[in-house]
Amino acid sequence: MAVIIDTAKDRAAQRHPEKRNRPETPLQRKPDWIRVKAPVSRGYAETKQIVREHALVTVCEEAGCPNIGECWEKKHATFMIMGEVCTRACAFCNVATGLPNALDAAEPENVALATAKMGLEHVVVTSVDRDDLIDGGAEHFAQTIRAIRTHAPSTTIEILTPDFLRKDARWIDAVIDAKPDVFNHNLETVPRLYLSIRPGARYYHSLRLLERVKERDPSQFTKSGLMVGLGETKEELMQVMDDMRSAGVDFLTIGQYLQPTRRHAGVERFVAPGEFKAYETIARAKGFLMVSASPLTRSSYHAGDDFKRLRAARDAQLAQQGG
């Protein structure tokens, strides 16, 4: 008798033990506009080798990003610090959930050395949530920013942070005061869906975090992202845009939610490219300096090129105000 073992289900159970009892949701066939090529290029292999040499973790791999082939071919990688295990269990995320290991004291230096070796003009650093740490990992973020400034002083730095929920505000200030060029924190979805999609977070706390960055350092660019296809309405998205603008957010990204496994939240619908273009038009009319909206848009997708456009947009705005 042959026994068939579903290894995909087994891997999912190991990475997401908290989702073991969730009902399965069928994986829908992706439309043609979401298809991407398998990563096989020489540039991809070289980027992978550098990541391995410095014992680094990337969100590109851990979250199963569909753009990994394109980005790594161009030697663009988003470093994920503080380990590969998250203390949260968001219904959309493919990063493993559990009890993380202790922080690697050498990691900030290793990220900085890899940044310099890859010759990055713009680097993105993100992390898992670390609710187990007294500061939520804020000081580790600050150390990483400072290390990159030392080893790659010409590189611009973008951080994508957790929400630091229930952490003392002084720790958040420590990250702001390290002066990244872009402070990104994703709201992810509309308030109505938080309980089912992002249960460990609080919408207004995340919004307040972005507002705090602008209050403490108006020169820093702030950025936030949304997923669509989870059951949100157009009106709800427009309200979130208004909330972001009230908090001073400069840059908005909007991308299609893609279901990692059958145990994750299901895709309610695949949003057509034309709708993304409409959302971009609406967002720009609301005053965002920069908007990136497409089915494959992710927080760090084309981040370097977008940062140049973002800075140019601010310079143009300031020149107009001065004139």
N, C-alpha and C positions, 0 to 999 in steps of 0.2 A: 504494500500500500504506500502510495506516495503522499507525503505531507507537504503542502504548499505554505510557505511562510511569507507573509506580506512584509518585506523588510522596510518599505516606505512607512507603513503604519507603525512599525516597531521603532524606527528612528524618531518619528514624530512624538511617540509616547515618551521616549527618553528625554527629548528636548522640552516637551511641554506636559509634564505630569499633571499639572493643574487642569488640563483640558481633556483628560482621559475619560471623564464622565459626561462631557458635552455631546449632544447629539451630532451625528455627522451631517455635513452639508455638502451636496454634490459639487464637484468642481466643474464649472462651466467652461465650454470651449471658448478660447479667446478669439476675438475678431481679428481680421487680417491686419488692422492698423496697430496691433500690439505685438505682433511677431518680431522677434529679434534673432540675430545670427548667433550661433554658438561661438564662444571665445576660443580662438585658435591662433591668433597672430603672435608674431615674435615679440611685439611690444607688451602684449598681455603676459607672456611668459617671463619677460624681464622684470616687470612690475611685481609679479608673484614671487620671483626669486628674492627681490629686495625686501619684500614684506616678511618672507620666511627667515632671511638672514638676521633680521633685527627682532625676531620673535614677536611680531606685531599682529594685532587682530584688526580686521577691517569690517565695517558694517556692510560693505559690498558683498562679502561672502556670507556673513552671519544672517543678514536679513534677506538673502537671496535676491539681490537687486537685478532687475532685467537688463540694466545698462552696463554691467560689469565688463563685458567684452569691449565695448566702445571706449569706456573711460580708462581701463587699464592699458589698452593699446596706446593711448595718449599719455600714459604714465600719470593718470589722475586717480588717486585713491583716497577714500575717506577713512582715516584711522579711528578705530574704536578703542578707547582707553578704559581702564578699570576692569578688564576682564571680558569674558564672553557670556557670562551668566547674569541675568537681570533679576532684580527682586520683585518686579512687577509682572503681571500676567495679562497684558492687553490682548484683546480678542483678535487684533489685526496683525500682530507682530510675530515674526518667525525667529527672533532671538530667543535662546534657551532661557528658561525660568528655573530658579532654584536659589540655593545659598552660595553666594560667590566666595572666591578665595580672597586672601589678603591682597592688598594693593602691591604691585611691583614697583619698588622704589626707583628702579632703573628705567621705567617706562617713559617718563617725560624726556629723558636724554635720548633714548632709542628712537622715539618719534621724531625728535629734532634732527638726529643724525640721518634717518631715512629721508626726511624732507630735504636735507641738504644734498644727499647723494642722488636723489631723483631730480634735483634741480627744479623743484616746484616753484612757480611764480605765486601760486595761491594754494594753501593747504586747508583742508576741512578736518576738524577733530570733533568726534562725537563720543558718546559713552552709553553704557547701560545705566539704568537707574540703580543707585546704591543706597537704598533706604537704611541699610545696616550700619552705615558710617555716620558719625556724629555731624559731619558737615556735608553729607551727601556726595562727597568726592570733589567739593568745590576747590579745595587747596591743590588737589592733584591736577585739576584743569589749569589753575593759575601757574603751577610749576611747569606744565607742558607748554603753555604760551610763552613763558619766560625763556625756556630752553630753546624754543624755535627762534625767538628773537636773537639769542646768542649765536646759534649755529647757522641760521639762515636769515640774516637781518633784512634782506630785501624781499623776503616772502611775506605776502599778506596772509592774515590768519582769520579763518572763519570757524566759530565753534557752534555746535548744535548740542545744547545742554538738556539734561533732564529738568524737572520742575523744582527740585529742592524743596518739595512739600514738607512742611513741619520742621524745617531747618531754620536756625537763627539767621536773620537778615544780613548779619555781618559776613556770613560765608558767601552769600550771593554777591555782596559788595566786593569781596576779595576777587571774584572772577571778573567783575566789571572793571575793577581797578587794575587788573593785569593788561587791560586795553587790547582785546582782540579787535580786529577791524570790523568784523561782523559778528553780532550776537544773535544766534538763531535758536528759537524754541518753538516747536510745532504745536499748534492747537489741535491738529489732526482732524477733528470733525466738529459738528455742530453740538451745542449744549444738550439737546434732547437725547443724543445718542451716547453721551458719556458713560452712563451707567452700564450699558451693554458692550460698548466698544473700548472704552478707556476707564474702567471702573476704579483704578487706583489713583486717578488724577482728579483735579477739580478745575473746571473751565475758568472760573474767575480768578483763581490763583495763578494759572498759567498766563492769563491776560495781564494780571498785575505784575508778574515777573518781567514781561516785556516793557511795560510802562516804567518800571523801576530803573531799567537800563537807561532809558531816555532821560529820566529825571536826574540820574547821577552823572551821566556822561552823554550829553546831547550829540557829541561828535560821532559816537559809535552808530553804525548802521544796525538796525534791527530787522529781523526777518522771521517769517513764520509760514508754515505750510498746512495745507488741507488735502485730505483724500476725498474723492467723490465716488459714488457708486455704492454707498452703504445704506441708502434709503433717505438721505437728506433731501430737502426741497430747495429750489432756487431761492425762495424767499429767505430760508434759514441761512444759506450761504451768503446772501447779500447782507444780512444782519451781522454775521461774523466779520465780514469785510469792514462794516461800519465800526464794530467794536475794536478791530485791529487799528483802524485809522485813529480812533479816539485815544488809543494807547501809543500812538506815534510810530507804528510799524511802517518801515520803508519799503520792504520787499515781500511780496506774496508769491508762494508757489502753490500750484494746484495740479494734482495728478490722479490717475485712476487707481483705485484700490484693487490689488490683485491678491486673491486668497491663497495663502501658502499651503495649507493642508485642509482636509475635510473637517478637521476639528476646530478650525478658525472660523471667524464670522464669514458668512457667505456674501458673494457679490450680488447685490440687488439688481444692478444693471451696468452695462458697459456704456460709458458716456462717449458719444460721437465726437470726433475732432472739431466739428463746427461749434459744438456747445462750449468746448474749452476756449475757442476763439472769442465767443460771446462773453464768457466769464472774464477773459483778459480785458476786453473792451470796457466792461462794467467796472472792473477793479481800477483800471487806469483813470477812469472818470471820477472815481472816488478819491484819487490823490496819491496812490502808491507811486513811488519813484520808479519801481521796477516790478514787473509781473512776468512770471513764467508759468504758462498753463498749457499742458498737452497731456495726452494719455500716459506717456512715459516719463513725464516730469517727476523728479524726486528732489529732495532738499539740496543735495550736492551735485545734481546733474548740471554740467556746464558751469559749475560754480565760479571758476576763474574768469571766464568770459563775461558771465553775468555781473561779477563784481566790478569789472571795468566799466560796463554800461551803467551800473548803479552809481559809481563815483562820478561818471560823466553827467548823469542826470542831475545829481545834486549840484555839481559845479554850474550847470546851465541854469538851474533854479536860483542859485545864489546870485548869479550874474544878472538874471532878469529882475530879481528883487532889488539889487543894487542899482540897476539902471533906471 
